[in-house]
Each structure stands twice: as C-alpha cells, then as structure tokens.
Amino acid sequence: MTPSQLRAFLAVARNRGFSSAARALGVSQPTLTTQVQTLERQYNVELFFRRGRRLDLSDTGQRLLPIAQKIAELELDAYNLLYNSGVLNIGHLKIGAVGPFHVIEMVDAFRRKFPGVELSIRMGNSAETMADLENYVTDVAVLASFNDDPRFFTVPYADHAVVVFAHVEHPFSRRDVIRLQDLHGQPMLMREQGSSTRLALEKALKQADVIPRVVMEIGSREALREAVARGIGLGTVSEAEFVPDPRFKLLRLEGDPISTHTYLYCLAERKDSRLVASFLQQVAAL
C-alpha cells in the first residue's frame, strides 16, 4: 500500500467517481483506476460497488475511509511542517555560548529576520560548549577561542582588546592608559584555567617578562567584578564585556597588546543546513 494508492482511494470516495477524482488530483483516469484496482487486488478486497455510473463504498471501503482521511491529514501536517521549517517560518535553533555578550546581539538580529523560529541559549565553559555541539545538543556555538578540528566549521566574528579595570581608589585610577610593564608585582585577579582572556593575558605577560602577584583565581565574571569592587586586586576583561560601573576605572593597555577573538562554530556536516546557514549568514551581516 502506497500513499498514492490511498490518495486515489480517498479522491474516488469523496468525488463518487473516477473521472471527477482524476480531475481533482490532476492525473489521468486510467492512472487513478489502476491505483485503486491495484490496492484492491493486493489485499483481495472490494472497496467500491460499481453499478453503472453509480459508485458506492463497500463495507471495507467505508471502514477504510476515516483511516485514509486521518492519514491524509497527517500527510498534510508533515508537508506543512517540512515546508515551514524549510522557509524558517518555524523551527528551533539551539545556541551554545561561553558568555552572553556577543550571543545576545546575534540572537536579536536573527530573531528580527526570522521571528517564527524559537531560540534557546545554553551557557557553559569552552569544553562543555564544544561537547554540546559535537553531540547535537546545540546547533551553533559562540566561543572566544580558536579550534582547528576539521569536524567543525569556523567563522571569525570579532576581535576585542583586553582591558584592565581597577577600583576607583586604586592608584591607577588617575590614569587612562597603563603599560603592560606596570602590572609587574600588582595584585591581580585571574579567571579560571582555560579562560581565553587569561590565556591571552598570561602569554603577553610572559613575553614581556612581567610577573604580577596573583591573589585570587575566580571562575565567573560576576564574582571577579565584585572582588575588584572590594579593592582586592586588578581585573582584566575583553573590552566588549566590560560593563561601566561607578566603582571601577577602565584602563587601556598601551598599544592594545592583548586581544581576544570571538568565533562561531557548527558541525562541518551541518554548515549548509537551512537553519544553521541562515544564522551564520545573518550574523555575518552585522
């Protein structure tokens, strides 16, 4: 039994005739007749009583009719689902990210273009975010580190200088720019191991032979901000992630020697999927 045979049966039942049913489906009458007859022979049943030009459903045909109608409705539902998903009238895009700063502007731009698509954001560290992408938990990932694994398709998004911020009563607060060497011996608050900002900072400090006094390692941006606000030490952050606060003084590093980079990732095998490709294209237009 094929979908076309059920559609032929349903059309004949609804139109009470082969000629009118063929016109309704846009096929030839012989084709339609063959489909119904093949269905009857295949199961050794009689679906219609043919009395001259009059056509009546048999008992089996009457029992099959509501089932065929339900199947036709489900087939239409499937078509509508696939069509609307293909043109992004509906859908669900799942995004993984290590922070909210860039991903929110991306989501806002995509939502304006495709308001019918549901969006969700899953936060985690870099390892968790890449694992979610690899395991199909998310469709796209936004990270501040580069991964050259060929399983992933990578799109550069933005570069931002790393800046220092201090409590307003810190001696540095009277300055707008400091040198990297000025951090030598200064009490510093560091993000957790693996943080892209920390990796970039430590690399630059090592190259400049600068050794700060690390007083605390903190695993969240919010906790680090509060520690700086209490005067415990200096903090560093990507310029795009710095949130102005009267308790802080923003300090640029002379020559902007440290920067972080934001990348979008998807599985290489999915980069041409309608949903993923549309998100990447929309973000590229920002």
Buried (B, 14 or more C-beta within 10 A) or exposed (E): EEEBBBBBBBBBBBBBBBEBBBBEBEBEBEEBBEBBEBBBEEEEEEBBEEEEEEBEBBEBBEEBBEEBBEBBEEEEEEEEEEEEBEEBEBBEBBBBBBBBBBBEBBBEBBBEEBEEBEBEBBEBBBEBBBBBBBEEBBBBBBBBBEBEEEEBBBBEBBEBBBBBBBBEEBEBBEEEEBEBEBBBEBBBBBBEEEBBBBBBBBEBBEEBEBEBEEBEBBEEBEEBBBBBBEEBBBBBBBBBBBEEEEBBBBBBBEEEBBBBBBBBBBBEEBBEEEBBBBBBEBBEEE
